[in-house]
Protein backbone atom coordinates (compact mmCIF):
# COMPACT_ATOMS: atom_id res chain seq x y z
CA UNK A 1 0.00 0.00 0.00
CA UNK A 2 1.43 3.39 -1.02
CA UNK A 3 1.29 6.41 1.27
CA UNK A 4 1.12 10.01 -0.02
CA UNK A 5 2.14 12.98 2.13
CA UNK A 6 3.68 16.44 1.77
CA UNK A 7 7.03 17.44 3.22
CA UNK A 8 9.28 20.52 3.16
CA UNK A 9 12.62 19.56 1.52
CA UNK A 10 15.55 21.20 -0.23
CA UNK A 11 15.13 21.09 -4.03
CA UNK A 12 18.35 20.82 -6.04
CA UNK A 13 16.77 22.40 -9.13
CA UNK A 14 15.06 25.33 -7.31
CA UNK A 15 18.06 25.68 -4.94
CA UNK A 16 15.79 26.32 -1.93
CA UNK A 17 13.39 24.63 0.46
CA UNK A 18 10.07 23.80 -1.21
CA UNK A 19 7.06 21.62 -0.51
CA UNK A 20 7.32 18.14 -2.03
CA UNK A 21 4.73 15.43 -2.59
CA UNK A 22 6.08 12.24 -1.01
CA UNK A 23 4.98 8.86 -2.36
CA UNK A 24 6.13 5.95 -0.20
CA UNK A 25 5.68 2.26 -0.89
CA UNK A 26 7.36 -0.84 0.51
CA UNK A 27 10.53 -0.50 -1.58
CA UNK A 28 11.09 3.17 -2.41
CA UNK A 29 10.40 6.82 -1.66
CA UNK A 30 9.61 9.32 -4.41
CA UNK A 31 9.84 13.07 -3.82
CA UNK A 32 8.25 15.46 -6.35
CA UNK A 33 8.78 19.23 -6.03
CA UNK A 34 5.52 21.16 -6.29
CA UNK A 35 7.26 24.21 -7.86
CA UNK A 36 9.41 22.72 -10.63
CA UNK A 37 8.06 19.11 -10.77
CA UNK A 38 11.58 17.65 -10.28
CA UNK A 39 11.36 14.02 -9.10
CA UNK A 40 13.87 12.24 -6.85
CA UNK A 41 13.62 8.53 -6.03
CA UNK A 42 15.27 6.75 -3.11
CA UNK A 43 15.39 2.97 -2.78
CA UNK A 44 14.91 1.67 0.75
CA UNK A 45 17.56 -0.69 2.09
CA UNK A 46 16.98 -3.03 4.98
CA UNK A 47 20.57 -4.03 5.76
Buried (B, 14 or more C-beta within 10 A) or exposed (E): EEEEEEEEBEBEEEEEEBEBBBBBEEEEBBBBBEEEEBEBEEEEEEE
